[in-house]
Amino acid sequence: MAVTIKQLTYFRALAKYRNFGRAAEACHVSQPALSVQIKELELHLRGPVVERYARDVVLTPFGRQALVHAEKILGEAEMLEQAARWRSGLAGQLALGIIPTIAPYLLPSALAALRSKDISLDVQVTEGKTDRLISMLQSGTLDVAVMALPSEVEGLRDVPLFEDRFLLAGTHESVDALEAVAETLHPTILENHQLMLLEDGHCLTDQALDVCGRGNRQINLGASSLATLSRLVAAGFGFTLMPELAAPVEQAATPGIVLRRFAEPQPARQIGLVSRIGSGEEGWLSEIAEMLGQVGADLMAQSQDMIGE
């Protein structure tokens, strides 16, 4: 009898949880059923893959090598299943990742657009920071992810969707004072002012530092969301860069903030769709990208109507 996908799946779970009971629970099977499959795997491979202890399981040296091959085989099998799901276009289940500085603003309209396109599409959404989403893409847990480009990761491809410009956000008093001394509003003018940013780990924070310069010693990192950041700025704790995508929602929720456009060339981030290279036919990816790109363009138009060009 050959090694089966089921055996490799159970083996991977056992290596992860290091306990037969927890691995069985994760695989939604009984512990005896999982144990039998592991024993059959070891019989076929002619050697133990784990060392069994009372409350722990440790991979044998051979087991560590076997796990590397098992991960590759399971990854290829998942890609095959994914290709089959998308063979006829958008159908089945879509595992979509999205970063927190995009999710609250793009997601409602994006989900509505996806579901109107194909009512049978089951969209599973994961919100997370860029590093986590990239890891999930690489492991096959996600089909695609919406994030700021470029991803710059080998094995992943970027599909641009729309440009999201940065706006200056502050109070009426602080923005008026800045405009009174500045001939033009340029991000570098903020180098000598209190700059409020999201906590470390958000790609938006790195982008803002690149735009404004990293020499500012008055940078405050700590807000966990753009909503929190908006309220801190409205309370007079400094300035921040607000993505245009978020502007209508955050200004409506926080009337105390004032938004201004920077002088040309306006700083911006490129929002795009990231997927694994070879993760299926080009058709479904292009279809999703077209829909999300149109949703983004519509949201940008709403922001421009509110703030002006």
Backbone as CSV, one residue per row, in Angstrom:
resi,resn,N_x,N_y,N_z,CA_x,CA_y,CA_z,C_x,C_y,C_z
1,MET,0.842,-1.193,0.000,0.000,0.000,0.000,0.884,1.253,0.000
2,ALA,0.552,2.213,-0.852,1.350,3.430,-0.977,1.012,4.412,0.138
3,VAL,1.917,5.353,0.348,1.657,6.442,1.293,0.482,7.266,0.780
4,THR,-0.425,7.643,1.678,-1.608,8.388,1.275,-1.540,9.843,1.750
5,ILE,-2.326,10.678,1.095,-2.433,12.074,1.499,-2.965,12.171,2.930
6,LYS,-3.897,11.292,3.286,-4.440,11.281,4.638,-3.343,11.041,5.666
7,GLN,-2.477,10.057,5.400,-1.391,9.752,6.331,-0.454,10.946,6.496
8,LEU,-0.130,11.590,5.395,0.771,12.742,5.459,0.114,13.913,6.184
9,THR,-1.194,14.083,5.981,-1.918,15.149,6.674,-1.906,14.921,8.186
10,TYR,-2.156,13.684,8.591,-2.143,13.354,10.015,-0.731,13.503,10.587
11,PHE,0.257,13.116,9.803,1.651,13.227,10.249,2.024,14.692,10.447
12,ARG,1.617,15.545,9.536,1.909,16.971,9.662,1.244,17.545,10.915
13,ALA,0.017,17.143,11.166,-0.681,17.615,12.361,0.011,17.113,13.631
14,LEU,0.460,15.871,13.605,1.138,15.310,14.769,2.454,16.039,15.037
15,ALA,3.172,16.375,13.975,4.426,17.121,14.127,4.160,18.514,14.686
16,LYS,3.029,19.104,14.323,2.697,20.451,14.782,2.275,20.459,16.245
17,TYR,1.384,19.526,16.634,0.802,19.554,17.972,1.555,18.695,18.986
18,ARG,2.399,17.796,18.496,3.235,16.953,19.360,2.397,16.194,20.391
19,ASN,1.204,15.805,19.987,0.314,15.061,20.858,-0.741,14.379,19.994
20,PHE,-0.956,13.083,20.193,-1.901,12.341,19.359,-3.323,12.873,19.525
21,GLY,-3.694,13.192,20.771,-5.047,13.672,21.007,-5.324,15.008,20.344
22,ARG,-4.403,15.966,20.504,-4.606,17.293,19.903,-4.539,17.221,18.382
23,ALA,-3.644,16.373,17.849,-3.553,16.227,16.395,-4.833,15.630,15.833
24,ALA,-5.378,14.643,16.531,-6.623,14.018,16.080,-7.770,15.022,16.096
25,GLU,-7.812,15.827,17.153,-8.855,16.855,17.244,-8.741,17.855,16.105
26,ALA,-7.511,18.259,15.773,-7.308,19.206,14.678,-7.714,18.609,13.337
27,CYS,-7.563,17.303,13.188,-7.912,16.627,11.929,-9.347,16.117,11.927
28,HIS,-10.079,16.346,13.039,-11.480,15.938,13.153,-11.668,14.427,13.011
29,VAL,-10.774,13.688,13.631,-10.868,12.227,13.649,-10.611,11.758,15.079
30,SER,-10.868,10.476,15.342,-10.586,9.937,16.664,-9.094,9.688,16.820
31,GLN,-8.633,9.654,18.065,-7.212,9.413,18.304,-6.768,8.038,17.796
32,PRO,-7.559,6.978,18.015,-7.149,5.664,17.474,-7.018,5.666,15.950
33,ALA,-7.935,6.378,15.277,-7.880,6.419,13.806,-6.595,7.093,13.339
34,LEU,-6.231,8.190,13.999,-4.992,8.872,13.632,-3.783,8.004,13.938
35,SER,-3.796,7.341,15.074,-2.680,6.482,15.466,-2.466,5.350,14.479
36,VAL,-3.553,4.764,14.006,-3.458,3.675,13.020,-2.805,4.166,11.740
37,GLN,-3.203,5.365,11.282,-2.640,5.892,10.043,-1.150,6.204,10.187
38,ILE,-0.738,6.695,11.352,0.683,6.975,11.576,1.473,5.669,11.576
39,LYS,0.925,4.631,12.201,1.605,3.332,12.217,1.732,2.755,10.810
40,GLU,0.685,2.915,9.998,0.733,2.430,8.611,1.762,3.216,7.806
41,LEU,1.859,4.522,8.083,2.873,5.335,7.409,4.268,4.846,7.768
42,GLU,4.499,4.588,9.039,5.808,4.101,9.486,6.113,2.724,8.908
43,LEU,5.085,1.900,8.792,5.279,0.565,8.206,5.703,0.672,6.755
44,HIS,5.069,1.572,6.026,5.403,1.729,4.608,6.791,2.343,4.437
45,LEU,7.127,3.295,5.316,8.436,3.957,5.213,9.557,3.149,5.881
46,ARG,9.165,2.070,6.544,10.116,1.137,7.161,10.972,1.811,8.244
47,GLY,10.323,2.653,9.024,11.035,3.283,10.120,10.131,4.222,10.884
48,PRO,10.381,4.424,12.174,9.548,5.341,12.973,9.782,6.795,12.581
49,VAL,8.692,7.556,12.541,8.801,8.986,12.240,8.686,9.821,13.506
50,VAL,8.209,9.216,14.603,8.094,9.931,15.870,8.547,9.049,17.025
51,GLU,9.026,9.698,18.046,9.305,9.026,19.314,8.121,9.310,20.231
52,ARG,7.550,8.252,20.812,6.333,8.379,21.606,6.660,8.422,23.097
53,TYR,6.164,9.467,23.762,6.307,9.599,25.204,4.920,9.761,25.813
54,ALA,4.842,9.767,27.112,3.543,9.804,27.790,2.716,11.023,27.402
55,ARG,3.334,12.197,27.393,2.591,13.426,27.091,3.219,14.230,25.960
56,ASP,4.078,13.600,25.193,4.790,14.340,24.150,5.126,13.421,22.994
57,VAL,5.320,14.016,21.860,5.744,13.314,20.651,6.891,14.106,20.051
58,VAL,7.976,13.430,19.739,9.153,14.084,19.167,9.497,13.422,17.847
59,LEU,9.775,14.223,16.835,10.160,13.663,15.539,11.514,12.974,15.647
60,THR,11.620,11.835,14.996,12.919,11.176,14.888,13.730,11.903,13.821
61,PRO,15.035,11.683,13.767,15.822,12.301,12.683,15.237,11.979,11.304
62,PHE,14.809,10.731,11.113,14.174,10.362,9.851,12.835,11.082,9.701
63,GLY,12.114,11.238,10.835,10.835,11.931,10.795,10.967,13.370,10.344
64,ARG,12.062,14.034,10.754,12.276,15.423,10.313,12.467,15.487,8.807
65,GLN,13.204,14.527,8.249,13.372,14.488,6.796,12.042,14.183,6.108
66,ALA,11.303,13.247,6.684,10.012,12.867,6.092,9.041,14.035,6.097
67,LEU,9.088,14.865,7.154,8.179,16.006,7.247,8.439,17.016,6.135
68,VAL,9.695,17.222,5.797,10.030,18.146,4.701,9.369,17.684,3.407
69,HIS,9.488,16.388,3.112,8.873,15.851,1.890,7.350,15.881,1.987
70,ALA,6.818,15.602,3.180,5.370,15.612,3.361,4.800,17.003,3.095
71,GLU,5.479,18.041,3.592,5.023,19.417,3.368,4.984,19.744,1.880
72,LYS,6.005,19.305,1.139,6.044,19.562,-0.307,4.899,18.855,-1.012
73,ILE,4.682,17.589,-0.659,3.625,16.801,-1.307,2.252,17.392,-1.003
74,LEU,2.013,17.738,0.261,0.721,18.314,0.634,0.512,19.674,-0.013
75,GLY,1.582,20.443,-0.138,1.471,21.733,-0.815,1.066,21.568,-2.268
76,GLU,1.674,20.602,-2.954,1.326,20.349,-4.353,-0.105,19.840,-4.473
77,ALA,-0.512,18.994,-3.519,-1.881,18.465,-3.546,-2.898,19.583,-3.347
78,GLU,-2.592,20.525,-2.448,-3.487,21.655,-2.220,-3.578,22.542,-3.448
79,MET,-2.462,22.714,-4.142,-2.485,23.510,-5.369,-3.302,22.821,-6.456
80,LEU,-3.240,21.474,-6.511,-4.041,20.728,-7.479,-5.523,20.899,-7.190
81,GLU,-5.902,20.805,-5.915,-7.303,20.995,-5.540,-7.759,22.414,-5.872
82,GLN,-6.870,23.365,-5.637,-7.192,24.757,-5.924,-7.415,24.971,-7.419
83,ALA,-6.554,24.366,-8.236,-6.710,24.489,-9.689,-8.042,23.910,-10.145
84,ALA,-8.438,22.807,-9.512,-9.717,22.182,-9.862,-10.886,23.081,-9.465
85,ARG,-10.766,23.729,-8.316,-11.836,24.613,-7.856,-12.071,25.769,-8.816
86,TRP,-10.964,26.262,-9.397,-11.061,27.449,-10.244,-11.135,27.119,-11.728
87,ARG,-11.255,25.836,-12.065,-11.199,25.431,-13.470,-12.262,26.136,-14.303
88,SER,-13.443,26.304,-13.730,-14.547,26.904,-14.476,-14.778,28.364,-14.107
89,GLY,-13.774,28.987,-13.531,-13.911,30.383,-13.126,-14.139,30.486,-11.641
90,LEU,-14.735,31.596,-11.204,-14.980,31.801,-9.779,-16.022,30.810,-9.279
91,ALA,-15.606,29.889,-8.432,-16.518,28.907,-7.865,-15.866,28.293,-6.642
92,GLY,-16.673,27.774,-5.751,-16.124,27.079,-4.594,-15.806,28.049,-3.473
93,GLN,-14.635,27.888,-2.889,-14.238,28.682,-1.726,-13.010,29.527,-2.047
94,LEU,-13.044,30.763,-1.610,-11.915,31.669,-1.791,-11.377,32.054,-0.421
95,ALA,-10.122,31.710,-0.143,-9.467,32.102,1.107,-8.737,33.408,0.848
96,LEU,-9.287,34.502,1.360,-8.803,35.852,1.078,-8.174,36.468,2.319
97,GLY,-6.955,36.959,2.188,-6.297,37.688,3.261,-6.307,39.174,2.960
98,ILE,-6.284,39.992,4.010,-6.297,41.442,3.795,-5.687,42.127,5.015
99,ILE,-4.872,43.160,4.775,-4.195,43.825,5.892,-5.164,44.772,6.607
100,PRO,-4.925,45.056,7.906,-5.870,45.839,8.712,-6.110,47.266,8.235
101,THR,-5.139,47.880,7.558,-5.330,49.264,7.108,-6.111,49.353,5.804
102,ILE,-6.541,48.212,5.294,-7.379,48.161,4.096,-8.725,47.517,4.401
103,ALA,-8.714,46.497,5.253,-9.888,45.655,5.479,-11.182,46.410,5.792
104,PRO,-11.219,47.315,6.787,-12.511,47.927,7.146,-13.109,48.794,6.044
105,TYR,-12.285,49.251,5.135,-12.711,50.229,4.139,-13.028,49.583,2.789
106,LEU,-12.262,48.570,2.424,-12.461,47.896,1.133,-13.383,46.690,1.237
107,LEU,-13.309,45.994,2.371,-13.946,44.687,2.487,-15.459,44.675,2.271
108,PRO,-16.229,45.590,2.884,-17.684,45.516,2.682,-18.100,45.575,1.218
109,SER,-17.540,46.523,0.485,-17.881,46.645,-0.935,-17.292,45.495,-1.742
110,ALA,-16.098,45.035,-1.362,-15.450,43.945,-2.092,-16.230,42.652,-1.962
111,LEU,-16.692,42.337,-0.756,-17.466,41.106,-0.548,-18.782,41.166,-1.307
112,ALA,-19.405,42.331,-1.306,-20.657,42.485,-2.048,-20.430,42.254,-3.537
113,ALA,-19.316,42.771,-4.062,-19.012,42.599,-5.487,-18.711,41.146,-5.819
114,LEU,-17.955,40.474,-4.968,-17.616,39.075,-5.205,-18.856,38.182,-5.166
115,ARG,-19.716,38.427,-4.204,-20.902,37.587,-4.067,-21.929,37.861,-5.159
116,SER,-21.979,39.094,-5.637,-22.907,39.398,-6.725,-22.444,38.745,-8.019
117,LYS,-21.143,38.525,-8.128,-20.591,37.883,-9.315,-20.911,36.399,-9.331
118,ASP,-20.803,35.747,-8.181,-21.043,34.307,-8.110,-21.596,33.990,-6.734
119,ILE,-22.894,33.735,-6.656,-23.555,33.514,-5.383,-23.039,32.261,-4.687
120,SER,-22.420,31.334,-5.437,-21.942,30.083,-4.845,-20.541,30.225,-4.247
121,LEU,-19.928,31.367,-4.403,-18.569,31.559,-3.899,-18.591,31.769,-2.389
122,ASP,-17.886,30.902,-1.677,-17.766,30.992,-0.227,-16.450,31.689,0.092
123,VAL,-16.534,32.933,0.558,-15.332,33.728,0.829,-14.966,33.625,2.303
124,GLN,-13.766,33.123,2.580,-13.253,33.034,3.942,-12.178,34.117,4.106
125,VAL,-12.405,35.069,4.995,-11.525,36.235,5.132,-10.623,36.102,6.357
126,THR,-9.349,36.399,6.159,-8.388,36.478,7.264,-7.764,37.868,7.256
127,GLU,-7.896,38.580,8.365,-7.265,39.894,8.489,-5.961,39.735,9.264
128,GLY,-4.895,40.289,8.752,-3.619,40.157,9.433,-2.575,41.074,8.831
129,LYS,-1.479,41.240,9.551,-0.386,42.056,9.049,0.309,41.354,7.883
130,THR,1.081,42.117,7.136,1.673,41.625,5.888,2.475,40.345,6.074
131,ASP,3.348,40.300,7.065,4.207,39.128,7.259,3.386,37.859,7.459
132,ARG,2.317,37.976,8.243,1.475,36.809,8.496,0.771,36.352,7.219
133,LEU,0.248,37.294,6.442,-0.461,36.928,5.214,0.482,36.288,4.201
134,ILE,1.688,36.795,4.104,2.663,36.205,3.187,2.974,34.777,3.594
135,SER,3.146,34.543,4.883,3.397,33.195,5.372,2.238,32.263,5.046
136,MET,1.020,32.757,5.180,-0.163,31.944,4.886,-0.305,31.688,3.385
137,LEU,0.093,32.647,2.566,0.091,32.429,1.116,1.083,31.330,0.743
138,GLN,2.263,31.400,1.324,3.311,30.437,1.014,2.929,29.025,1.437
139,SER,2.189,28.913,2.538,1.803,27.591,3.041,0.563,27.042,2.355
140,GLY,-0.110,27.873,1.556,-1.314,27.422,0.878,-2.579,27.654,1.668
141,THR,-2.479,28.283,2.847,-3.661,28.563,3.664,-4.542,29.630,3.029
142,LEU,-3.929,30.572,2.323,-4.663,31.613,1.610,-4.518,31.424,0.107
143,ASP,-5.561,31.793,-0.637,-5.491,31.799,-2.097,-4.875,33.101,-2.594
144,VAL,-5.352,34.207,-2.043,-4.886,35.537,-2.441,-4.906,36.451,-1.220
145,ALA,-4.183,37.564,-1.316,-4.195,38.548,-0.236,-4.135,39.946,-0.819
146,VAL,-4.874,40.858,-0.198,-4.862,42.266,-0.590,-3.927,42.997,0.370
147,MET,-2.909,43.636,-0.173,-1.926,44.325,0.651,-1.238,45.408,-0.161
148,ALA,-0.359,46.156,0.496,0.428,47.167,-0.206,1.565,46.483,-0.959
149,LEU,1.786,46.914,-2.186,2.851,46.347,-3.019,4.108,47.212,-2.927
150,PRO,5.277,46.622,-3.254,5.461,45.247,-3.732,5.614,44.273,-2.572
151,SER,5.274,42.996,-2.838,5.462,41.979,-1.806,6.930,41.571,-1.724
152,GLU,7.604,41.568,-2.869,9.035,41.270,-2.947,9.385,39.934,-2.297
153,VAL,8.572,38.922,-2.583,8.806,37.588,-2.038,8.879,36.602,-3.193
154,GLU,9.935,35.814,-3.208,10.108,34.828,-4.270,8.954,33.825,-4.236
155,GLY,8.417,33.528,-5.406,7.321,32.579,-5.500,5.948,33.212,-5.451
156,LEU,5.894,34.532,-5.198,4.621,35.237,-5.170,4.563,36.243,-6.314
157,ARG,3.367,36.491,-6.793,3.198,37.476,-7.867,2.275,38.589,-7.400
158,ASP,2.546,39.793,-7.871,1.782,40.977,-7.500,0.920,41.429,-8.674
159,VAL,-0.333,41.733,-8.391,-1.236,42.299,-9.395,-1.738,43.642,-8.871
160,PRO,-1.291,44.769,-9.442,-1.736,46.085,-8.963,-3.244,46.252,-9.119
161,LEU,-3.874,46.901,-8.129,-5.313,47.151,-8.163,-5.629,48.635,-8.303
162,PHE,-5.102,49.455,-7.384,-5.357,50.892,-7.434,-4.344,51.614,-6.553
163,GLU,-4.228,52.918,-6.766,-3.317,53.742,-5.980,-4.089,54.404,-4.842
164,ASP,-3.509,54.353,-3.663,-4.119,54.937,-2.472,-3.206,56.055,-1.974
165,ARG,-3.620,57.312,-2.195,-2.773,58.446,-1.822,-2.852,58.742,-0.322
166,PHE,-1.778,59.315,0.203,-1.732,59.697,1.610,-2.176,61.152,1.759
167,LEU,-2.957,61.411,2.803,-3.423,62.756,3.116,-2.849,63.195,4.453
168,LEU,-2.680,64.494,4.619,-2.270,65.044,5.902,-3.495,65.118,6.805
169,ALA,-3.367,64.606,8.035,-4.475,64.643,8.987,-4.018,65.343,10.266
170,GLY,-4.819,66.287,10.734,-4.532,67.003,11.972,-5.784,67.705,12.456
171,THR,-5.660,68.546,13.439,-6.793,69.360,13.888,-6.875,70.626,13.036
172,HIS,-7.977,71.354,13.145,-8.117,72.628,12.414,-6.965,73.565,12.769
173,GLU,-6.683,73.665,14.058,-5.656,74.599,14.503,-4.271,74.205,14.002
174,SER,-3.931,72.917,14.114,-2.587,72.482,13.729,-2.371,72.565,12.226
175,VAL,-3.400,72.216,11.452,-3.272,72.281,9.996,-3.182,73.736,9.537
176,ASP,-3.993,74.612,10.127,-3.945,76.037,9.764,-2.567,76.617,10.065
177,ALA,-1.999,76.246,11.217,-0.677,76.752,11.596,0.393,76.266,10.633
178,LEU,0.245,75.028,10.184,1.218,74.469,9.244,1.128,75.169,7.893
179,GLU,-0.085,75.387,7.424,-0.281,76.037,6.130,0.177,77.498,6.170
180,ALA,0.153,78.106,7.329,0.548,79.522,7.453,2.040,79.720,7.244
181,VAL,2.831,78.683,7.525,4.290,78.831,7.409,4.868,78.055,6.232
182,ALA,4.049,77.271,5.561,4.559,76.433,4.468,4.052,76.948,3.119
183,GLU,4.973,77.113,2.183,4.564,77.523,0.837,3.756,76.417,0.173
184,THR,4.210,75.188,0.347,3.484,74.021,-0.164,3.515,72.943,0.901
185,LEU,2.476,72.123,0.927,2.423,71.021,1.878,3.181,69.825,1.315
186,HIS,4.314,69.538,1.908,5.130,68.387,1.513,5.351,67.543,2.762
187,PRO,5.363,66.237,2.660,5.498,65.381,3.855,6.702,65.701,4.723
188,THR,7.804,66.156,4.117,9.012,66.425,4.903,8.826,67.583,5.878
189,ILE,7.762,68.384,5.700,7.510,69.494,6.618,7.147,68.979,8.011
190,LEU,6.789,67.686,8.078,6.388,67.095,9.354,7.573,66.622,10.187
191,GLU,8.792,66.768,9.671,9.976,66.256,10.371,10.149,66.869,11.753
192,ASN,9.694,68.089,11.946,9.862,68.762,13.242,8.564,68.838,14.041
193,HIS,7.615,67.992,13.685,6.331,67.975,14.386,6.020,66.573,14.907
194,GLN,5.153,66.520,15.905,4.738,65.235,16.463,4.005,64.431,15.387
195,LEU,4.502,63.227,15.133,3.929,62.374,14.103,3.400,61.104,14.753
196,MET,2.110,60.887,14.662,1.465,59.715,15.240,1.349,58.622,14.170
197,LEU,1.808,57.414,14.518,1.766,56.300,13.572,1.261,55.040,14.249
198,LEU,0.938,54.058,13.444,0.498,52.773,13.975,1.662,52.059,14.647
199,GLU,1.333,51.098,15.505,2.360,50.341,16.191,3.257,49.614,15.202
200,ASP,4.463,49.308,15.628,5.438,48.645,14.777,4.881,47.330,14.250
201,GLY,5.192,47.024,13.010,4.704,45.792,12.400,3.710,46.043,11.284
202,HIS,3.107,47.232,11.276,2.200,47.595,10.186,3.020,48.158,9.024
203,CYS,2.761,47.676,7.824,3.504,48.182,6.673,3.214,49.656,6.443
204,LEU,2.034,50.119,6.860,1.695,51.531,6.701,2.650,52.413,7.490
205,THR,3.115,51.931,8.628,4.071,52.690,9.430,5.390,52.867,8.686
206,ASP,5.887,51.788,8.098,7.129,51.882,7.316,6.962,52.815,6.125
207,GLN,5.801,52.745,5.471,5.558,53.612,4.321,5.526,55.081,4.744
208,ALA,4.892,55.350,5.876,4.809,56.727,6.363,6.189,57.259,6.724
209,LEU,7.015,56.423,7.326,8.374,56.845,7.681,9.201,57.118,6.433
210,ASP,9.001,56.308,5.405,9.723,56.532,4.147,9.296,57.857,3.509
211,VAL,8.020,58.152,3.610,7.484,59.376,3.005,7.927,60.616,3.769
212,CYS,7.865,60.556,5.101,8.122,61.744,5.919,9.579,61.895,6.339
213,GLY,10.348,60.822,6.158,11.725,60.860,6.627,11.829,60.221,7.998
214,ARG,12.904,59.519,8.236,13.067,58.787,9.489,13.869,59.564,10.531
215,GLY,14.182,60.827,10.235,14.976,61.599,11.180,14.157,62.285,12.262
216,ASN,12.846,62.210,12.160,11.978,62.859,13.138,12.058,62.135,14.481
217,ARG,12.483,62.842,15.517,12.591,62.248,16.847,11.280,62.339,17.621
218,GLN,10.258,62.933,17.011,8.970,63.085,17.700,7.935,62.096,17.168
219,ILE,8.404,60.964,16.681,7.506,59.932,16.159,6.947,59.122,17.320
220,ASN,5.648,58.928,17.315,4.990,58.147,18.351,4.344,56.923,17.723
221,LEU,4.890,55.738,18.013,4.334,54.484,17.506,3.509,53.843,18.617
222,GLY,2.293,53.473,18.337,1.520,52.840,19.396,0.078,52.550,19.063
223,ALA,-0.526,53.297,18.149,-1.927,53.053,17.817,-2.075,51.695,17.136
224,SER,-3.142,50.988,17.478,-3.348,49.656,16.906,-4.220,49.665,15.659
225,SER,-4.867,50.790,15.386,-5.740,50.878,14.216,-5.829,52.320,13.746
226,LEU,-6.304,52.490,12.523,-6.485,53.845,12.002,-7.581,54.589,12.760
227,ALA,-8.561,53.860,13.269,-9.622,54.496,14.062,-9.040,55.124,15.327
228,THR,-8.172,54.372,16.014,-7.515,54.907,17.217,-6.619,56.081,16.858
229,LEU,-5.883,55.943,15.771,-4.973,56.999,15.324,-5.746,58.286,15.031
230,SER,-6.900,58.160,14.390,-7.714,59.336,14.064,-8.152,60.070,15.318
231,ARG,-8.527,59.315,16.338,-8.999,59.941,17.569,-7.864,60.614,18.344
232,LEU,-6.696,60.032,18.277,-5.535,60.658,18.921,-5.188,61.976,18.237
233,VAL,-5.228,61.957,16.917,-4.936,63.179,16.163,-6.002,64.233,16.435
234,ALA,-7.272,63.813,16.467,-8.363,64.758,16.730,-8.260,65.370,18.124
235,ALA,-7.624,64.634,19.037,-7.448,65.131,20.405,-6.239,66.045,20.526
236,GLY,-5.541,66.292,19.414,-4.441,67.238,19.412,-3.079,66.660,19.712
237,PHE,-2.915,65.349,19.525,-1.634,64.725,19.841,-0.646,64.743,18.675
238,GLY,-0.961,65.420,17.598,-0.023,65.524,16.495,-0.681,65.316,15.150
239,PHE,0.167,65.055,14.142,-0.293,64.800,12.781,-0.149,63.310,12.460
240,THR,-0.786,62.925,11.370,-0.539,61.583,10.832,-0.791,61.613,9.334
241,LEU,-0.399,60.524,8.669,-0.735,60.338,7.260,-1.945,59.421,7.186
242,MET,-2.988,59.868,6.527,-4.221,59.103,6.403,-4.356,58.548,4.984
243,PRO,-4.473,57.242,4.811,-4.720,56.708,3.468,-6.046,57.241,2.940
244,GLU,-6.071,57.619,1.708,-7.298,58.167,1.122,-8.440,57.159,1.187
245,LEU,-8.107,55.879,1.096,-9.108,54.821,1.168,-9.904,54.903,2.467
246,ALA,-9.221,55.266,3.553,-9.853,55.304,4.873,-10.488,56.649,5.193
247,ALA,-10.182,57.668,4.413,-10.557,59.041,4.757,-12.058,59.248,4.975
248,PRO,-12.938,58.818,4.074,-14.368,59.087,4.290,-14.897,58.484,5.587
249,VAL,-14.501,57.253,5.879,-14.985,56.578,7.085,-14.447,57.249,8.338
250,GLU,-13.145,57.514,8.362,-12.526,58.056,9.567,-12.922,59.511,9.826
251,GLN,-13.098,60.279,8.773,-13.516,61.665,8.996,-14.968,61.728,9.471
252,ALA,-15.799,60.846,8.960,-17.192,60.809,9.413,-17.275,60.385,10.876
253,ALA,-16.399,59.442,11.262,-16.408,58.946,12.645,-15.713,59.898,13.607
254,THR,-14.813,60.736,13.066,-14.035,61.650,13.913,-14.079,63.053,13.315
255,PRO,-15.156,63.800,13.561,-15.295,65.133,12.934,-14.174,66.101,13.303
256,GLY,-13.428,65.815,14.362,-12.389,66.739,14.790,-11.141,66.745,13.941
257,ILE,-11.015,65.807,12.992,-9.818,65.801,12.150,-10.068,66.571,10.856
258,VAL,-9.000,67.183,10.376,-9.027,67.903,9.102,-8.050,67.214,8.163
259,LEU,-8.446,67.053,6.908,-7.611,66.377,5.921,-7.221,67.343,4.815
260,ARG,-5.960,67.281,4.417,-5.463,68.106,3.323,-4.624,67.241,2.387
261,ARG,-4.674,67.592,1.112,-3.817,66.901,0.150,-2.431,67.523,0.155
262,PHE,-1.426,66.680,-0.071,-0.064,67.170,-0.209,0.132,67.689,-1.633
263,ALA,1.165,68.488,-1.794,1.502,68.988,-3.131,1.972,67.840,-4.011
264,GLU,1.879,68.033,-5.319,2.355,67.015,-6.259,3.881,66.923,-6.227
265,PRO,4.440,65.747,-6.395,3.745,64.475,-6.539,3.237,63.971,-5.191
266,GLN,1.973,63.663,-5.118,1.383,63.236,-3.855,1.910,61.863,-3.450
267,PRO,2.290,61.709,-2.187,2.745,60.395,-1.734,1.596,59.395,-1.784
268,ALA,1.905,58.153,-2.072,0.850,57.153,-2.217,1.417,55.759,-1.981
269,ARG,0.539,54.829,-1.777,0.899,53.414,-1.735,0.111,52.696,-2.815
270,GLN,0.701,51.643,-3.359,0.044,50.855,-4.388,-0.616,49.659,-3.719
271,ILE,-1.928,49.546,-3.874,-2.663,48.413,-3.326,-2.781,47.340,-4.401
272,GLY,-2.535,46.104,-4.017,-2.573,45.045,-5.018,-3.005,43.710,-4.449
273,LEU,-3.121,42.766,-5.342,-3.511,41.395,-5.025,-2.274,40.523,-5.162
274,VAL,-1.989,39.716,-4.146,-0.806,38.856,-4.145,-1.243,37.403,-4.088
275,SER,-0.624,36.579,-4.925,-0.935,35.146,-4.939,0.334,34.363,-5.221
276,ARG,0.247,33.062,-5.067,1.394,32.223,-5.397,1.506,32.070,-6.906
277,ILE,2.719,32.051,-7.401,2.956,31.776,-8.820,2.602,30.319,-9.072
278,GLY,1.788,30.088,-10.089,1.406,28.719,-10.402,0.305,28.184,-9.524
279,SER,-0.464,29.088,-8.864,-1.509,28.623,-7.955,-2.844,28.387,-8.641
280,GLY,-2.824,28.274,-9.945,-4.057,28.027,-10.679,-4.057,28.777,-11.995
281,GLU,-5.188,28.737,-12.681,-5.286,29.412,-13.963,-5.328,30.921,-13.776
282,GLU,-4.880,31.623,-14.785,-4.843,33.075,-14.713,-6.242,33.675,-14.688
283,GLY,-7.229,32.955,-15.234,-8.564,33.514,-15.394,-9.196,33.994,-14.116
284,TRP,-9.225,33.148,-13.095,-9.904,33.525,-11.858,-9.185,34.664,-11.150
285,LEU,-7.848,34.672,-11.214,-7.094,35.732,-10.563,-7.375,37.075,-11.236
286,SER,-7.398,37.076,-12.553,-7.688,38.309,-13.290,-9.100,38.796,-13.006
287,GLU,-10.019,37.837,-12.855,-11.411,38.187,-12.594,-11.554,38.860,-11.229
288,ILE,-10.908,38.289,-10.231,-10.953,38.874,-8.889,-10.268,40.234,-8.880
289,ALA,-9.105,40.327,-9.529,-8.363,41.582,-9.572,-9.187,42.682,-10.237
290,GLU,-9.877,42.342,-11.288,-10.699,43.340,-11.990,-11.808,43.862,-11.084
291,MET,-12.454,42.948,-10.349,-13.527,43.358,-9.452,-13.015,44.235,-8.314
292,LEU,-11.921,43.795,-7.666,-11.379,44.550,-6.549,-10.825,45.899,-7.003
293,GLY,-10.228,45.919,-8.189,-9.721,47.169,-8.733,-10.836,48.175,-8.959
294,GLN,-11.986,47.697,-9.445,-13.125,48.587,-9.685,-13.706,49.094,-8.372
295,VAL,-13.766,48.201,-7.368,-14.243,48.617,-6.045,-13.332,49.703,-5.480
296,GLY,-12.036,49.492,-5.590,-11.079,50.484,-5.105,-11.212,51.810,-5.821
297,ALA,-11.381,51.761,-7.138,-11.535,52.989,-7.922,-12.792,53.753,-7.510
298,ASP,-13.867,53.026,-7.241,-15.115,53.672,-6.807,-14.940,54.348,-5.445
299,LEU,-14.232,53.680,-4.539,-13.992,54.259,-3.216,-13.093,55.499,-3.308
300,MET,-12.106,55.445,-4.199,-11.240,56.607,-4.397,-12.036,57.794,-4.940
301,ALA,-12.987,57.501,-5.818,-13.821,58.565,-6.377,-14.682,59.214,-5.291
302,GLN,-15.199,58.397,-4.388,-15.985,58.949,-3.272,-15.129,59.860,-2.399
303,SER,-13.895,59.446,-2.153,-12.994,60.252,-1.342,-12.666,61.577,-2.032
304,GLN,-12.455,61.539,-3.319,-12.146,62.753,-4.073,-13.330,63.725,-4.067
305,ASP,-14.541,63.181,-4.117,-15.723,64.040,-4.049,-15.816,64.745,-2.694
306,MET,-15.363,64.042,-1.646,-15.452,64.597,-0.304,-14.338,65.609,-0.029
307,ILE,-13.117,65.273,-0.453,-11.960,66.098,-0.124,-11.607,67.049,-1.247
308,GLY,-11.888,66.628,-2.479,-11.494,67.407,-3.644,-10.116,67.016,-4.126
309,GLU,-9.817,67.375,-5.328,-8.508,67.067,-5.935,-7.483,68.084,-5.484
